[in-house]
């Protein structure tokens, strides 16, 4: 039976909100909430926190987390996981952001189930877009899906374009999907990540997932109603504190 490892990349050198993973949220550091949610995933065999910070490692070990140290030079959570793939147990890996304290365990279980069902190389989550404003927002990454659920493309633009129809009407005419940034990888795909050269599409849209697509590696998708409450700014932290209260 294939084993599953949940990885929580957690760096301390965040630019918009310094030290965000260690900031207090309801009497616990932000990253502890993410870890506790990950520990509730039924199909996960291991939960491992990955960090380049001795301080984060010390705090994490204090609340009971298993920790692996990584290089500070890793530009993304995917790169951080790939850099120590030889030290990670398992055949399938989920990337759970350390600044998402409310990530749903049920969604993570659904991602694992989709991998088990399809044996896909990559899996991620999408949520339906209900408003024209959200569809047009460049901060919301849109996903075009095939009939079998595979992701055909990710974009900051509203896609697909509905020719001859006012853009305000698009969400009333068809389903549009927002990308939810939680990823699952099989071992071979994660191990090969360092060999995938950066691509023009990735640079154009500033979306790392396009590197995989440009190299011919596809994502399976899982539909969810979860909308991330990631903590990137002081306002996000205040909102998370209010939500927890």
Buried (B, 14 or more C-beta within 10 A) or exposed (E): EEBBBBBBBBBBEBEEBEBBBBBEBEEBBBBBBBBBBBEBBEBBBBBBBBBBBEEBBEBBEEEEBEBBBBEEEBEEBBBBBBBBBEEBEBBBBBBBBBBBBBBBBEBBBBBBBBBBEEEBBBBBBBBEBEEBEBBBBEEBBBBBBEEEBBBEBBBBEBBBEBEEEEEEEBBEEEEBBBBBBBBBBBBEBBBBBEEBEEBEBBEEBEBBBBBBBBEEBBBBBBBBEBEBBBBEEEEBBEEBBEEBE
